[in-house]
Amino acid sequence: MSVNLSPVAVTEFDSMVKHAYQNASLLRNAVTVRNNVVGDTYKFRAMGKGTAAARGTTSTDVSPMNVAHSLVTATLANYVAPEYTDIFDAAEVNFDEKQELAQTIAGALGRRLDDIVISAMDAATPGATVGTGGTALAATDLIDAKVELVKAGVGSNDLYCAISGAGLAGLLADEKVSSSDYQNVKALVNGEINTFAGFNVVVIEDRTVGGLTTASDVTAGYAFAKDAIGLAIGVDNKTTIDYVPEKVSFLCNGMLKAGAAVRDTAGLIQINYDATPA
């Protein structure tokens, strides 16, 4: 690093990126996170269900439930978000330019984190699949997803639903979601849906990286319990600033090491809907 670059500027930039990164990922707070993971894999523990048995005669031996234990492995991978810049060529750096670069790096890392989570859900076999690809996302699809989770014994706390902009359009066109006859808040007026059918609704914009998967004009959205998805983080947004003489510039880089896995497929419901509703 150049001696002309103020350590204060480096520290401030790192803090700015970390702050923006926390807000850039839409799914980070929707899953179970394990930080400071050492190594390239992390094994999430999954525990099966037990059945209570009738008590036998007094003083007789009891039989254990033999609850099944299993491990679900998340494989961590390394990611970088580098950018060359000459804005740090003095001890005092223009605040606006530094802010923009921090947002750019943080956004790239945040979208990658969401992509890690979505890829894990895509790779898993969901507990159930609801909806059809030929129709727009509707309130009944979210209700069906909630029913499937209830049938699987999933609790009602910390439930999330990840949909795209096209999914939002479908829901806003459904009067069960947008009408004040059904909802306390007029979603159609606000243009957003925060909760429905017990789900915290997360709307993910169309992205090159980190968006929901669409194939043959069918988008795969997901309803899931927070503890059903595990996110293991080894390096949580580390930044470096190095001077590169050949470029006569500083290389600003954001780094991330993370992996995700579905811990319990019963807590994951796939919702298929038309990617381009009329």
C-alpha positions in Angstrom: 0.0 0.0 0.0 1.3 3.5 -0.8 2.7 5.5 2.0 0.7 8.4 0.6 -2.6 6.7 1.4 -3.9 7.7 4.8 -4.6 4.7 7.1 -7.7 6.6 8.3 -9.0 6.6 4.7 -8.4 2.8 4.4 -10.2 2.1 7.7 -13.1 4.4 6.8 -13.5 2.8 3.4 -13.5 -0.7 4.9 -16.2 0.4 7.4 -18.3 2.0 4.6 -18.2 -1.2 2.5 -19.1 -3.4 5.4 -22.1 -1.1 6.3 -23.4 -1.1 2.7 -22.8 -4.8 2.4 -25.1 -5.6 5.3 -27.9 -3.8 3.4 -27.0 -5.1 -0.1 -27.9 -8.8 0.5 -31.6 -9.4 0.7 -31.4 -13.0 2.0 -28.7 -12.8 4.6 -31.1 -12.1 7.4 -33.6 -14.7 6.1 -31.4 -17.7 6.7 -29.4 -19.2 9.6 -25.8 -17.9 9.5 -22.7 -19.4 11.0 -19.8 -16.9 11.0 -16.0 -17.4 11.4 -16.0 -20.8 9.7 -12.6 -22.3 9.4 -11.9 -24.5 6.3 -13.6 -25.1 3.0 -16.7 -26.9 4.3 -19.1 -26.6 7.2 -21.4 -29.3 8.4 -24.8 -28.2 9.6 -26.4 -30.7 12.0 -29.9 -31.9 11.3 -31.9 -33.8 13.9 -34.9 -35.9 13.1 -38.2 -36.2 15.0 -38.9 -38.4 18.0 -42.1 -40.2 19.1 -43.2 -40.3 22.7 -44.2 -43.8 23.8 -46.6 -44.9 26.5 -44.9 -45.6 29.9 -44.8 -49.3 30.7 -45.0 -51.0 34.0 -43.4 -49.2 36.9 -39.6 -49.6 37.1 -39.3 -51.2 33.6 -36.6 -50.1 31.3 -37.4 -47.3 28.9 -36.6 -47.5 25.1 -34.9 -44.6 23.5 -36.5 -42.8 20.6 -33.4 -43.3 18.4 -33.7 -39.9 17.0 -31.8 -39.7 13.7 -28.9 -37.3 13.4 -27.4 -36.2 10.1 -25.0 -33.7 8.8 -25.6 -31.4 5.8 -22.4 -30.0 4.2 -22.0 -26.5 2.9 -19.0 -26.0 0.6 -17.4 -22.6 0.9 -16.0 -20.8 -2.1 -13.9 -17.7 -2.5 -15.2 -14.6 -4.2 -13.6 -11.2 -5.0 -15.0 -7.8 -6.1 -12.0 -5.8 -7.3 -11.9 -2.4 -9.0 -9.0 -0.2 -10.0 -9.3 3.5 -9.0 -7.2 6.5 -8.7 -9.4 8.3 -6.2 -7.1 7.3 -3.3 -4.1 9.0 -4.7 -3.9 11.5 -1.8 -4.2 11.3 1.9 -7.5 13.1 1.7 -10.0 11.4 -0.5 -13.2 12.9 -2.0 -16.0 11.5 0.2 -18.6 11.2 -2.6 -16.3 9.2 -4.9 -15.3 6.9 -2.1 -19.0 6.3 -1.1 -19.8 5.3 -4.7 -17.0 2.8 -4.9 -18.0 1.3 -1.5 -21.5 0.9 -2.7 -20.3 -0.8 -5.9 -18.1 -3.3 -4.1 -20.7 -4.0 -1.4 -23.5 -4.5 -3.9 -21.4 -7.1 -5.8 -20.7 -9.0 -2.7 -24.3 -8.8 -1.5 -25.6 -10.1 -4.7 -23.1 -13.0 -4.7 -24.2 -13.9 -1.2 -27.8 -14.1 -2.3 -26.7 -16.2 -5.3 -25.0 -18.6 -2.9 -28.2 -19.1 -1.0 -30.5 -19.4 -4.1 -28.1 -21.8 -5.7 -28.3 -24.0 -2.6 -32.1 -24.0 -2.8 -32.1 -24.7 -6.5 -29.8 -27.7 -5.9 -32.0 -29.2 -3.2 -35.2 -31.2 -3.6 -37.9 -29.1 -2.0 -40.4 -30.6 0.4 -43.2 -29.7 -2.0 -43.8 -27.6 -5.2 -46.8 -25.4 -5.7 -48.0 -23.1 -8.5 -47.9 -23.6 -12.2 -45.5 -22.0 -14.7 -48.3 -20.9 -17.0 -50.0 -18.5 -14.6 -49.0 -15.4 -12.6 -48.1 -15.7 -8.9 -51.2 -15.5 -6.9 -52.2 -15.3 -3.2 -53.4 -19.0 -3.4 -49.8 -20.0 -4.2 -48.5 -18.5 -1.0 -51.4 -20.0 0.9 -50.6 -23.4 -0.6 -47.0 -23.0 0.4 -48.0 -22.2 3.9 -50.2 -25.2 4.1 -47.4 -27.5 2.9 -45.1 -26.1 5.6 -47.8 -26.6 8.3 -48.4 -30.2 7.1 -44.6 -30.8 7.5 -44.7 -29.5 11.0 -42.8 -26.4 10.3 -43.4 -23.6 12.9 -45.0 -20.3 12.0 -42.1 -18.1 13.2 -39.4 -16.7 10.8 -41.0 -17.8 7.6 -39.8 -16.1 4.4 -40.9 -16.0 0.7 -38.5 -15.0 -2.0 -40.1 -13.7 -5.3 -39.1 -11.7 -8.3 -40.5 -8.4 -9.7 -42.8 -10.5 -11.9 -44.1 -12.3 -8.8 -44.8 -9.0 -7.2 -46.8 -7.9 -10.2 -48.9 -11.1 -10.0 -49.6 -10.6 -6.3 -50.5 -6.9 -6.7 -53.0 -7.9 -9.4 -54.7 -10.3 -6.9 -57.4 -8.6 -4.9 -56.8 -10.9 -2.0 -53.4 -9.1 -1.6 -54.1 -5.6 -2.8 -57.7 -5.0 -1.6 -58.4 -3.4 1.8 -61.3 -5.9 2.1 -58.6 -8.5 2.8 -55.6 -6.5 4.0 -55.2 -3.8 6.6 -52.7 -2.0 4.4 -53.5 -1.3 0.7 -50.6 -3.0 -1.0 -51.6 -1.7 -4.4 -51.4 1.9 -3.2 -47.9 1.4 -1.6 -46.7 -0.8 -4.5 -45.1 -3.3 -2.1 -45.9 -6.3 0.0 -44.1 -6.9 3.2 -46.0 -9.8 4.7 -48.7 -12.2 3.5 -49.9 -15.6 4.8 -47.4 -15.5 7.6 -44.4 -14.9 5.3 -41.9 -12.1 5.3 -41.9 -11.3 1.5 -38.5 -10.6 0.0 -38.7 -9.2 -3.6 -35.5 -9.7 -5.5 -34.9 -7.7 -8.6 -33.9 -9.2 -11.9 -30.1 -9.8 -11.6 -27.3 -11.3 -13.7 -26.0 -12.8 -10.4 -28.1 -13.4 -7.3 -31.6 -13.4 -8.8 -34.2 -16.2 -8.8 -33.8 -18.8 -11.5 -36.0 -18.6 -14.6 -36.2 -21.4 -17.2 -38.6 -21.7 -20.1 -40.4 -18.5 -18.8 -41.0 -20.1 -15.4 -39.5 -18.5 -12.3 -38.8 -20.6 -9.3 -39.6 -18.7 -6.1 -39.2 -20.1 -2.6 -41.1 -20.2 0.7 -38.9 -21.3 3.5 -38.2 -21.4 7.2 -35.2 -19.5 8.4 -33.7 -22.5 10.2 -34.1 -24.7 7.1 -31.4 -22.9 5.2 -27.8 -22.6 6.5 -25.2 -20.1 5.4 -21.6 -20.6 6.4 -19.3 -17.6 6.2 -15.5 -18.0 6.5 -14.5 -14.5 5.4 -17.2 -11.9 5.8 -16.4 -9.0 3.5 -12.8 -8.2 3.9 -11.4 -5.3 2.0 -7.9 -4.4 0.8 -6.5 -1.4 -0.9 -3.1 -1.9 -2.7 -1.2 0.4 -4.9 -0.3 -1.2 -8.3 2.6 0.7 -9.9 2.0 -0.7 -13.4 -1.6 0.7 -13.3 -0.6 3.9 -11.5 -3.8 3.2 -9.5 -5.0 1.6 -6.4 -6.7 -1.8 -6.5 -9.6 -1.8 -4.1 -10.9 -5.3 -3.5 -13.7 -6.8 -1.5 -13.5 -10.5 -0.6 -16.0 -13.1 0.6 -15.7 -16.8 1.5 -19.1 -18.5 2.0 -21.3 -21.5 1.2 -24.9 -22.5 1.8 -26.9 -25.7 2.2 -30.5 -26.7 2.8 -30.6 -28.1 6.3 -34.2 -29.4 6.1 -35.9 -29.9 2.8 -39.3 -30.1 4.6 -38.9 -26.4 5.4 -38.4 -25.4 1.7 -41.3 -25.1 -0.7 -40.7 -24.2 -4.4 -43.3 -21.8 -6.0 -43.4 -21.9 -9.8 -45.1 -19.0 -11.6 -45.0 -17.2 -15.0 -41.9 -15.1 -15.4 -43.7 -12.6 -17.7 -47.3 -12.2 -16.5 -49.6 -10.2 -18.7 
